[in-house]
Amino acid sequence: MVEMKLYQVLYGKVDIEIVGLVPPVIKKDYSSATRKVLNGEDITLSCTIVEGNPFPKIVWFKDGRAINVWSKKILNKGEQLVLENMNSQNVGNYECRASNVAGSDTNAFQIQLHEPPTIKEPWTSYQEVLEGSSVQLPCLAEGDLTLTFSWSAEGKPINDSSKWYVARNGSLIMSHVSEEDTNAYTCTVSNAVGSTSKTIQMNVLVCVRRSISYQKYVARNGSLIMSHVSEEDTNAYTCTVSNAVGSTSKTIQMNVLVPPFFKDEQQENVAVVKGEQLVLENMNSQNVGNYECRASNVAGSDTNAFQIQLHEPPTIKEPWTSYQEVLEGSSVQLPCLAEGELTPTYSWSAEGKPINNSNRWYVTRNGSFVINNIAEKDTNVYTCTVSNAAGSTSKTIQMNVLVPPFFKDEQQESVAIVVNHPMNISCSHYGVPTPDFSWYKDGSLLRIQSHYITLGSQVNDSGLYSCYVKNKAGEINRKVNLTVLATPVIEKDNSPATRKVINGENITLNCTIAQGYPIPKIVWFKDGRPISAWFKLLNKGEQLVLENMNSQNVGNYECRASNITKFPVFSVPPKIQENGISPNLTLKEGEVFSIPCIATGNPDPQISWHIQSKSRTIHSGYHEDNMLVLTDNTLVLTEVSANDTYTCVASNSAGIDKKNYSITIEENPIYVTDPEVEQVNVMESDTVQMECDVDEDTPVDHWLINGKPIPKIIKIERGDEIHFSYSEDKQVLSVLNVPDSSFNGIYQCVDETGKVIKSFKLNVLSTPQFDSDASFKSDIIVEQGSKVSMNCSANGFPKPLVTWKKISPTGELPVTEHTVPDIIFEPPQFNYVLHFPSVQTKHSGLYQCTAANDIEQSDDYRVSRQFNLQVLEPPFIRNKPATDLVQIQQNSELKLSCDVEGNPTPEIMWHRAGAQIDSSAVKQVVPPDEGINTFRIISTLSIPNIQTEQRGEFACIASNKIGVAEQSFHVTVNAT
């Protein structure tokens, strides 16, 4: 393809330049189309342009969606995409697309993670072999990285020897096996990613041969000789001697003496469960050891030996992950691999509540907890408990659900408003963790950390506003093109409205536009009729030149400027804007919550709140102990205590709009709703009794905790022994010196048939305590824009709720995202950490956090700590005008204002032509800003009856110990 451009035309000759357009061609390397990488590895995908004219634009895609350039590392004009710290979220199908006006080309890559090896099926978990033979235990495995094999027996590695060795394919080969080779053998296959293992039980069969023979014969001398006598030969033997005369006999009783021996083969090793009764009753650690029995008589003796061991509770295998983050909507498997001598059972709980299988989660045979379609509410502390007949063990994992950011409301892409009729542009969003966000105007970063921008007071507010929101779960952006329209204003000059001219004179009439957007159209009239086009107009119609004046030119002249901002005045009913807050709210008792109410309409609506339970209406400025309304009509509930409905009402002469918010108090998780279960509360370290009311015909046989028999003694990690004490008839169970919430659960007394007589739910209560934090500082001094976190993480049972206040000389203000803008709480459920992503001077002040739970309504169960935040900021000029040019008529009053913010509060001086102006001409005002910003000051310079010689450069100079800022004004004084 070629493009022909007209290059030059000279002397009637046309020169043609031929410019070749070449479609893009990407260098293909099919050997790297599919790549497997290691977790945490950095890789680079190349999209090398072989040819293309003009040079193509390169765009990268993942799984069909374009990749934002600012979220990934892209080098060499887009020819290289660097993927850092690879993990499961980064894998997928990548594609680069190169395009220019001549065409396009693509190159695709598939990125996969290397996987741990797998052992092939079928796998034989049991095998019998004959003593003296050879055996091969196979371990066939597959994987995409180099594999290594190792074998072990009872955890001890097996090394090559003359008797056994590991083949290249992983098989364990053994020769001349003997009875002592009976064992459980484990094959472990590893690669660079991980490992997997399987176990086989091998039993060696031993053939025992016994041959016993007897030879009995009569010697010549008449003696009876017997060999190999046995116990069966015990008898009365008679010897008879006879001849021709007669015979005689004699009887001998022969007893065969047998040394004692044990008839049956006994177990050499015996394992019993703690508390089990054999011949040894109530086995415990003091009873284990080596036992031997000895039998003897006159013929000899024999012995038999036993080794007694205790079965141990199961153990959960390491490594154990105590914290895990998962993406909303995904699935997760929380592993709980355990080992022990007895068959284990698995159970999972969340904050002490048992978890039963449902359509969204289940517990696998190997103890893993699987959750599908994860939601934000699944963020919790999960506990895996593994039990066997000897006892149980538990471990805990904190799972946080990451929520990709999303906008909580809708926003038009293009908005046009009239100057001095401001509106809010919204970037109200949500995500977990709380996202970082930035505002841009026409591509330039703005010093704004609010979810809303109020614009429209000036024409130069027009522009393209962008909000970018990002957290580790994803990113979004929103763009709004704002146009601020200004009604035309014609600058009135001081020339007389009636002018007399000399015949033949030339005059110019001015119609200077002082304000107007879009640029107004100017039309001139003479005696009420539009002027013909042949009149001389200059400066886009702002000047009408009347040349060679005569009697035909005299008359009444008028200029009219107009644009599209001249709208008819009409009424608009109120409309309450969306704020992203659900109309049905579930809150914790004692929680602080705020609800903004912003409404549009013409004329401006009046806002009020109606409280259903009190049948009362409140307005801006209302304040009582647990409720207040800010000047911007935000309702703040300082300590939610009961279910209620709050209604925001917006009204004007054109109509009314309402929005209801129904609040439900969340039930305390420690309480049960089953009326058959008695609630029992006890403080840590106290003793509690549970009494089973029974009749004489139904005696108590034993007690259960969470469905398992209660032992007499439980050892906890501190090494203390906690006794469960029973009354003589077992009707009363006492738990002595309860240590902590690990003793929470369902306790039941049971009769001899196994029937539950009565159930109790024990709750071990503990007062709130702040977590130990070596980095805690009560005084925080930082520069503006820094990230600041105030940590009030607390523990206790029930789980404490933390509330925050900002304390000032004028009173206490509950801290919410609406009362103190641009802050976030982590986690949102308990408000433990108050986080400032980009701290501003308005955030300076004294903050107090209070942790409380529902043990008692007493200060003894509340703890508080304070943070004194000081944000240092050099002076900053607010609301700078678009131009520093100021025109004023002589003898008028000159007023120049300088709106400054900084911490410490800046000092302001005025200068003219480099010389300081007397302070008597200066007035300074500190705006109230609802008592949250004391670092702003407005300084106004006033010069009455200004003269032409006072024109020139004026400057407002603001300074504090951090820095200096200056605003200049170029003042022109027009003579009258």
Residue pairs with C-beta under 8 A, 6 or more apart in sequence:
1 20
1 21
1 22
1 23
1 102
2 18
2 19
2 20
2 21
3 19
3 20
3 21
4 16
4 17
4 18
4 19
5 16
5 17
5 19
6 14
6 16
7 15
7 16
7 17
8 14
8 15
9 15
20 53
21 53
21 54
21 100
21 101
21 102
22 51
22 52
22 53
22 102
23 52
23 100
23 102
23 103
23 104
23 105
24 49
24 51
24 52
24 56
24 98
24 99
24 100
24 102
24 103
24 104
24 105
25 49
25 50
25 51
25 52
25 105
26 47
26 48
26 49
26 50
26 96
26 98
26 105
26 106
26 107
27 46
27 48
27 49
27 50
28 107
29 46
32 109
33 108
33 109
33 110
34 109
34 110
34 112
35 43
35 109
35 110
35 111
35 112
36 112
36 113
36 114
36 144
37 43
37 86
37 111
37 112
37 113
37 114
38 86
38 113
38 114
38 192
38 193
39 86
39 87
39 88
39 113
39 114
39 193
40 85
40 86
40 87
41 85
41 86
42 82
42 83
42 84
42 85
42 86
43 82
43 83
43 86
43 111
44 80
44 81
44 82
44 83
45 60
45 80
45 81
45 83
45 94
45 96
45 109
45 111
46 79
46 80
47 58
47 60
47 78
47 79
47 80
47 81
47 96
47 98
47 107
48 79
49 55
49 56
49 58
49 79
49 98
52 98
52 100
52 102
53 100
53 102
54 100
54 101
55 77
55 100
56 98
56 99
56 100
56 104
56 105
57 78
57 98
57 99
57 100
58 77
58 78
58 79
58 96
58 97
58 98
59 66
59 78
59 96
59 97
59 99
60 66
60 67
60 72
60 74
60 78
60 81
60 94
60 95
60 96
60 97
61 67
61 94
61 95
61 96
61 97
62 92
62 93
62 94
62 95
63 92
63 93
64 93
64 95
67 81
68 475
70 468
71 470
71 475
72 81
72 82
72 83
73 81
73 82
73 84
74 80
74 81
74 82
75 82
78 96
81 94
81 96
83 90
83 111
86 111
86 113
87 113
88 113
89 327
90 111
91 111
91 112
91 113
92 110
92 111
93 108
93 109
93 110
93 111
94 108
94 109
94 110
94 111
95 106
95 107
95 108
95 109
96 106
96 107
97 104
97 105
97 106
98 104
98 105
98 106
99 105
113 193
114 144
114 145
114 191
114 192
114 193
115 143
115 144
115 193
116 143
116 191
116 193
116 194
116 195
116 196
117 141
117 142
117 143
117 145
117 147
117 189
117 190
117 191
117 194
117 195
117 196
118 141
118 142
118 143
118 196
119 139
119 140
119 141
119 187
119 189
119 196
119 197
119 198
120 140
120 141
120 142
123 198
123 200
124 200
125 198
125 199
125 200
125 201
126 200
126 201
126 203
127 135
127 137
127 200
127 201
127 202
127 203
128 202
128 203
128 204
128 205
129 135
129 177
129 202
129 203
129 204
129 205
130 177
130 204
130 205
130 207
131 177
131 178
131 179
131 204
131 205
131 206
131 207
132 176
132 177
132 178
133 176
133 177
134 173
134 174
134 175
134 176
134 177
135 173
135 174
135 177
135 202
136 167
136 171
136 172
136 173
136 174
137 151
137 171
137 172
137 173
137 174
137 185
137 187
137 200
137 202
138 169
138 170
138 171
139 149
139 151
139 169
139 170
139 171
139 172
139 187
139 189
139 198
140 169
140 170
141 147
141 149
141 170
141 189
141 196
143 189
143 191
145 191
145 192
145 193
146 191
146 192
147 170
147 189
147 190
147 191
148 189
148 190
148 191
149 166
149 170
149 187
149 188
149 189
150 157
150 158
150 166
150 187
150 188
150 190
151 157
151 158
151 166
151 172
151 185
151 186
151 187
151 188
152 158
152 185
152 186
152 188
153 183
153 184
153 185
153 186
154 183
154 184
158 164
158 166
158 172
158 185
160 166
163 174
163 175
163 176
164 172
164 173
164 174
164 175
165 172
165 173
166 172
166 173
167 173
170 187
170 189
172 185
172 187
174 181
177 204
178 204
179 204
179 206
180 204
181 202
181 204
182 202
182 203
182 204
183 201
183 202
184 199
184 200
184 201
184 202
185 199
185 200
185 201
185 202
186 197
186 198
186 199
186 200
187 197
187 198
187 199
187 200
188 195
188 196
188 197
189 195
189 196
189 197
212 228
212 230
213 228
214 226
214 227
214 228
214 230
215 227
215 228
216 224
216 225
216 226
216 227
217 225
218 224
218 225
219 225
222 239
222 241
224 237
224 239
226 233
229 256
230 256
231 256
231 258
232 256
233 254
233 256
234 254
234 255
234 256
235 253
235 254
236 251
236 252
236 253
236 254
237 251
237 252
237 253
237 254
238 249
238 250
238 251
238 252
239 249
239 250
239 251
239 252
240 247
240 248
240 249
241 247
241 248
241 249
242 248
257 297
257 298
257 299
258 299
259 297
259 299
259 300
259 301
259 302
260 295
260 296
260 297
260 299
260 300
260 301
260 302
261 295
261 302
262 295
262 302
262 304
266 304
266 306
267 306
268 305
268 306
268 307
269 306
269 307
269 309
270 278
270 306
270 307
270 308
270 309
271 308
271 309
271 310
271 311
271 341
272 278
272 283
272 308
272 309
272 310
272 311
273 283
273 310
273 311
273 342
273 389
273 390
274 283
274 284
274 285
274 310
274 311
274 390
274 391
274 711
275 282
275 283
275 284
275 711
276 283
277 283
280 287
280 308
283 308
283 310
284 310
285 310
287 308
288 308
288 309
288 310
289 307
289 308
290 305
290 306
290 307
290 308
291 305
291 306
291 307
291 308
292 303
292 304
292 305
292 306
293 303
293 304
294 301
294 302
294 303
295 301
295 302
295 303
296 302
310 390
311 340
311 341
311 342
311 388
311 389
311 390
312 340
312 341
312 390
312 391
313 340
313 387
313 388
313 390
313 391
313 392
313 393
314 338
314 339
314 340
314 342
314 344
314 386
314 387
314 388
314 390
314 391
314 392
314 393
315 338
315 339
315 340
315 393
316 336
316 337
316 338
316 384
316 386
316 393
316 394
316 395
317 337
317 338
317 339
320 395
320 397
321 397
322 395
322 396
322 397
322 398
323 397
323 398
323 399
323 400
324 332
324 334
324 397
324 398
324 399
324 400
325 399
325 400
325 401
325 402
325 472
326 332
326 374
326 399
326 400
326 401
326 402
327 374
327 401
327 402
327 404
327 473
328 374
328 375
328 376
328 401
328 402
328 403
328 404
328 432
328 473
329 373
329 374
330 374
331 370
331 371
331 372
331 373
331 374
332 370
332 371
332 374
332 399
333 364
333 368
333 369
333 370
334 348
334 368
334 369
334 370
334 371
334 382
334 384
334 397
334 399
335 366
335 367
335 368
336 346
336 348
336 366
336 367
336 368
336 369
336 384
336 386
336 395
337 366
337 367
338 344
338 346
338 367
338 386
338 393
340 386
340 388
340 390
341 388
341 390
342 388
342 389
342 390
343 388
344 367
344 386
344 387
344 388
345 386
345 387
345 388
346 363
346 367
346 384
346 385
346 386
347 354
347 355
347 363
347 384
347 385
347 387
348 354
348 355
348 363
348 369
348 382
348 383
348 384
348 385
349 355
349 382
349 383
349 385
350 380
350 381
350 382
350 383
351 380
351 381
351 669
351 799
352 669
352 670
352 741
352 744
352 745
353 669
354 706
355 361
355 363
355 369
355 382
357 363
360 371
360 372
360 373
361 369
361 370
361 371
361 372
362 369
362 370
363 369
363 370
364 370
367 384
367 386
369 382
369 384
371 378
374 401
375 401
376 401
376 403
376 432
377 401
378 399
378 401
379 399
379 400
379 401
379 432
379 827
379 829
380 398
380 399
381 396
381 397
381 398
381 399
382 396
382 397
382 398
382 399
383 394
383 395
383 396
383 397
384 394
384 395
384 396
384 397
385 392
385 393
385 394
386 392
386 393
386 394
387 708
392 708
394 742
400 432
400 827
401 432
402 432
402 433
402 471
402 472
402 473
403 430
403 431
403 432
403 473
404 431
404 471
404 473
404 474
404 475
404 476
405 429
405 430
405 431
405 435
405 469
405 470
405 471
405 473
405 474
405 475
405 476
406 429
406 430
406 431
406 476
407 426
407 427
407 428
407 429
407 469
407 476
407 478
408 428
408 429
408 430
408 578
408 579
408 580
409 426
409 428
409 577
409 578
409 579
409 580
410 578
411 425
411 426
411 478
411 480
412 480
413 479
413 480
413 481
414 480
414 481
414 483
415 423
415 425
415 480
415 481
415 482
415 483
416 482
416 483
416 484
416 485
417 423
417 455
417 456
417 482
417 483
417 484
417 485
418 456
418 484
418 485
418 486
418 487
418 565
418 567
419 456
419 457
419 458
419 459
419 484
419 485
419 486
419 487
419 515
419 517
420 456
420 457
421 456
422 454
422 455
422 456
422 457
423 454
423 455
423 456
423 600
424 452
424 453
424 454
424 455
424 577
424 598
425 452
425 453
425 455
425 465
425 480
425 482
426 451
426 452
427 437
427 439
427 451
427 452
427 453
427 467
427 469
427 478
428 451
428 452
428 579
428 580
429 435
429 437
429 451
429 469
429 476
430 580
431 469
431 471
431 473
431 474
432 471
432 473
432 828
433 471
433 472
433 473
433 826
434 471
434 824
434 825
434 826
434 828
434 835
434 837
435 469
435 470
435 471
436 469
436 470
436 471
436 837
437 451
437 467
437 468
437 469
437 470
438 445
438 446
438 467
438 468
439 445
439 446
439 448
439 453
439 465
439 466
439 467
440 446
440 465
440 466
440 467
440 468
441 463
441 464
441 465
441 466
442 463
442 464
443 464
443 466
446 453
447 876
449 821
449 822
449 837
449 838
449 840
450 821
450 822
451 821
451 822
453 465
455 461
455 465
455 482
455 484
456 482
456 484
458 484
458 882
459 484
459 486
459 515
459 517
459 882
460 484
460 882
461 482
461 484
462 482
462 483
462 484
462 517
463 481
463 482
464 479
464 480
464 481
464 482
465 479
465 480
465 481
465 482
466 477
466 478
466 479
466 480
467 477
467 478
467 479
468 475
468 476
468 477
469 475
469 476
469 477
469 478
470 476
484 517
485 517
485 518
485 563
485 564
485 565
486 515
486 516
486 517
486 565
487 515
487 516
487 563
487 565
487 566
488 513
488 515
488 516
488 520
488 561
488 562
488 563
488 565
489 513
489 514
489 515
489 516
490 511
490 512
490 513
490 514
490 559
490 561
491 512
491 513
491 514
493 510
493 512
494 889
494 974
494 976
495 510
499 507
501 507
501 549
502 549
503 549
503 550
503 551
504 548
504 549
504 550
505 548
505 549
506 545
506 546
506 547
506 548
506 549
507 545
507 546
507 549
508 538
508 543
508 544
508 545
508 546
509 524
509 543
509 544
509 546
509 557
509 559
510 542
510 543
511 522
511 524
511 541
511 542
511 543
511 544
511 559
511 561
512 542
513 519
513 520
513 522
513 542
513 561
516 561
516 563
516 565
517 563
517 565
518 563
518 564
519 540
519 563
520 561
520 562
520 563
521 541
521 561
521 562
521 563
522 540
522 541
522 542
522 559
522 560
522 561
523 530
523 541
523 559
523 560
523 562
524 530
524 531
524 535
524 537
524 541
524 544
524 557
524 558
524 559
524 560
525 531
525 557
525 558
525 559
525 560
526 555
526 556
526 557
526 558
527 555
527 556
528 556
528 558
531 544
535 544
535 545
535 546
536 544
536 545
536 547
537 543
537 544
537 545
538 545
541 559
544 557
544 559
546 553
570 602
571 602
571 603
571 652
571 653
571 654
572 600
572 601
572 602
572 654
573 601
573 652
573 654
573 655
573 656
573 657
574 599
574 600
574 601
574 605
574 650
574 651
574 652
574 654
574 655
574 656
574 657
575 599
575 600
575 601
575 650
575 657
576 597
576 598
576 599
576 648
576 650
576 657
576 658
576 659
577 598
577 599
577 600
579 595
579 596
579 597
579 598
581 595
581 661
583 659
583 660
583 661
583 662
584 662
584 664
585 593
585 661
585 662
585 663
585 664
586 663
586 664
586 665
586 666
587 593
587 640
587 663
587 664
587 665
587 666
588 640
588 665
588 666
588 801
589 640
589 641
589 665
589 666
589 668
589 801
589 854
590 639
590 640
590 641
590 801
590 803
590 852
591 637
591 639
591 640
591 801
591 803
592 636
592 637
592 638
592 639
592 640
592 803
592 804
592 814
592 815
592 816
593 636
593 637
593 640
593 663
593 816
594 634
594 635
594 636
594 637
594 814
594 816
594 817
594 818
594 819
595 634
595 635
595 637
595 646
595 648
595 661
595 818
596 632
596 633
596 634
596 818
597 607
597 609
597 633
597 634
597 635
597 648
597 650
597 659
598 632
598 633
599 605
599 607
599 650
599 657
601 650
601 652
601 654
601 655
602 652
602 654
603 652
603 653
603 654
604 652
605 650
605 651
605 652
605 657
606 650
606 651
606 652
607 619
607 620
607 633
607 648
607 649
607 650
608 617
608 618
608 619
608 648
608 649
608 651
609 617
609 618
609 619
609 622
609 629
609 633
609 635
609 646
609 647
609 648
609 649
610 616
610 617
610 618
610 646
610 647
610 649
611 617
611 618
611 644
611 645
611 646
612 644
612 645
612 646
612 647
613 642
613 644
613 645
617 649
618 627
618 629
619 629
620 629
620 630
620 631
620 632
620 633
621 629
621 631
622 628
622 629
623 629
625 638
625 639
626 637
626 638
626 639
626 640
626 641
627 635
627 636
627 637
627 638
628 635
628 636
628 638
628 814
629 635
629 636
630 636
630 818
630 819
630 930
631 930
633 648
634 818
634 819
635 646
635 648
636 814
636 816
636 818
636 819
637 663
638 814
639 803
640 663
640 665
641 665
642 665
643 663
643 664
643 665
644 662
644 663
645 660
645 661
645 662
645 663
646 660
646 661
646 663
647 658
647 659
647 660
647 661
648 658
648 659
648 661
649 656
649 657
649 658
650 656
650 657
650 658
651 657
668 798
668 854
669 798
670 681
670 763
670 765
670 797
670 798
671 679
672 679
672 761
674 759
676 759
677 746
677 759
677 760
677 761
678 690
678 758
678 759
678 760
678 761
679 760
679 761
679 763
680 688
680 690
680 747
680 760
680 761
680 762
680 763
681 763
681 765
682 688
682 735
682 738
682 762
682 763
682 764
682 765
683 738
683 764
683 765
683 766
683 855
684 738
684 739
684 740
684 764
684 765
684 766
685 737
685 738
685 739
686 737
686 738
687 734
687 735
687 736
687 737
687 738
688 734
688 735
688 738
688 762
689 732
689 733
689 734
689 735
690 732
690 733
690 734
690 735
690 747
690 749
690 760
690 762
691 731
691 732
692 700
692 730
692 731
692 732
692 733
692 749
692 757
692 758
693 731
693 758
694 700
694 731
694 749
694 751
694 757
698 751
698 757
699 729
699 730
699 751
699 752
700 729
700 730
700 731
700 749
700 750
700 751
700 757
701 730
701 750
701 751
701 752
702 709
702 710
702 730
702 749
702 750
703 709
703 710
703 724
703 726
703 730
703 733
703 747
703 748
703 749
703 750
704 710
704 747
704 748
704 750
704 756
705 745
705 746
705 747
706 745
706 746
707 746
707 748
710 724
710 733
710 747
711 724
712 723
712 724
713 721
713 722
713 723
713 724
714 721
714 722
714 724
715 721
715 722
716 722
716 739
716 742
718 739
720 737
720 739
722 735
722 736
722 737
722 738
722 739
722 743
723 736
724 733
724 734
724 735
724 736
725 733
725 734
725 736
726 732
726 733
726 734
730 749
731 749
733 747
733 749
735 743
735 762
738 764
740 764
740 766
741 764
741 766
741 797
742 764
743 762
743 764
744 762
744 763
744 764
744 797
745 761
745 762
746 759
746 760
746 761
746 762
747 759
747 760
747 761
747 762
748 756
748 757
748 758
748 759
748 760
749 756
749 757
749 758
750 756
750 757
751 757
763 797
764 797
765 797
765 798
765 855
766 795
766 796
766 797
767 796
767 853
767 855
767 860
767 861
767 863
768 794
768 795
768 796
768 800
768 851
768 852
768 853
768 861
768 862
768 863
769 794
769 795
769 796
769 851
769 863
770 792
770 793
770 794
770 851
770 863
770 865
771 791
771 793
771 794
771 795
773 791
773 793
776 791
776 865
777 867
778 865
778 866
778 867
778 868
779 867
779 868
779 870
780 788
780 790
780 867
780 868
780 869
780 870
781 870
781 872
782 788
782 839
782 869
782 870
782 871
782 872
783 871
783 872
783 873
783 962
784 839
784 840
784 841
784 871
784 872
784 873
784 903
785 838
785 839
785 840
786 836
786 838
786 839
786 871
787 835
787 836
787 837
787 838
787 839
788 835
788 836
788 839
788 843
788 869
789 833
789 834
789 835
789 836
790 833
790 834
790 835
790 847
790 849
790 867
790 869
791 832
791 833
792 802
792 804
792 832
792 833
792 834
792 849
792 851
792 865
793 832
793 833
794 800
794 802
794 832
794 851
794 863
796 851
796 853
797 853
798 853
798 854
798 855
799 830
799 853
800 830
800 851
800 852
800 853
801 830
801 831
801 851
801 852
801 853
802 830
802 831
802 832
802 849
802 850
802 851
803 814
803 831
803 849
803 850
803 852
804 814
804 815
804 831
804 834
804 847
804 848
804 849
804 850
805 812
805 813
805 814
805 815
805 847
805 848
805 850
806 812
806 813
806 815
806 819
806 820
806 845
806 846
806 847
806 932
807 813
807 845
807 846
807 847
807 848
807 866
808 845
808 846
808 931
808 932
810 931
811 931
813 819
813 820
813 931
813 932
815 823
815 834
815 847
817 823
817 824
817 825
820 843
820 932
822 836
822 837
822 838
822 840
822 843
823 834
823 835
823 836
823 843
824 835
824 837
825 831
825 832
825 833
825 834
825 835
826 832
826 833
826 835
827 833
834 847
834 849
836 843
839 869
839 871
840 871
840 873
841 871
841 873
841 901
841 902
841 903
841 933
841 935
842 929
842 932
842 933
842 935
843 869
843 871
844 869
844 870
844 871
844 903
844 934
844 935
845 868
845 869
845 932
846 866
846 867
846 868
846 869
847 866
847 867
847 868
847 869
848 864
848 865
848 866
848 867
849 864
849 865
849 866
849 867
850 862
850 863
850 864
851 862
851 863
851 864
852 861
852 862
852 863
853 861
855 861
870 903
871 903
872 903
872 904
872 962
873 901
873 902
873 903
873 935
873 962
874 902
874 960
874 962
874 963
874 964
874 965
875 900
875 901
875 902
875 906
875 958
875 959
875 960
875 962
875 963
875 964
875 965
876 900
876 901
876 902
876 965
877 898
877 899
877 900
877 956
877 958
877 965
877 966
877 967
878 899
878 900
878 901
878 936
879 899
880 967
884 967
884 968
884 969
884 970
885 970
885 972
886 894
886 896
886 969
886 970
886 971
886 972
887 972
887 974
888 894
888 946
888 971
888 972
888 973
888 974
889 973
889 974
889 976
890 946
890 947
890 948
890 973
890 974
890 975
890 976
891 945
891 946
891 947
891 976
892 945
892 946
893 942
893 943
893 944
893 945
893 946
894 941
894 942
894 943
894 944
894 946
894 950
894 971
895 940
895 941
895 942
896 910
896 940
896 941
896 954
896 956
896 969
896 971
897 938
897 939
897 940
897 941
898 908
898 910
898 938
898 939
898 940
898 941
898 956
898 958
898 967
899 936
899 938
900 906
900 908
900 936
900 937
900 938
900 939
900 956
900 958
900 965
901 933
901 935
901 936
901 937
902 935
902 958
902 960
902 962
902 963
902 965
903 935
903 960
903 962
904 935
904 960
904 961
904 962
905 926
905 934
905 935
905 936
905 937
905 960
906 937
906 958
906 959
906 960
906 965
907 958
907 959
907 960
908 922
908 924
908 937
908 939
908 956
908 957
908 958
909 916
909 917
909 956
909 957
909 959
910 916
910 917
910 921
910 922
910 939
910 941
910 954
910 955
910 956
910 957
911 917
911 954
911 955
911 957
912 950
912 952
912 953
912 954
912 955
913 952
913 953
917 941
921 941
921 942
921 943
922 939
922 940
922 941
922 942
923 939
923 940
923 942
924 937
924 938
924 939
924 940
925 937
925 938
925 940
926 934
926 936
926 937
926 938
927 933
927 936
927 938
929 936
939 956
939 958
941 954
941 956
943 950
946 971
946 973
947 973
948 973
948 974
948 975
950 971
950 973
951 971
951 972
951 973
952 970
952 971
953 968
953 969
953 970
953 971
954 968
954 969
954 970
954 971
955 966
955 967
955 968
955 969
956 966
956 967
956 969
957 964
957 965
957 966
958 964
958 965
958 966
959 965
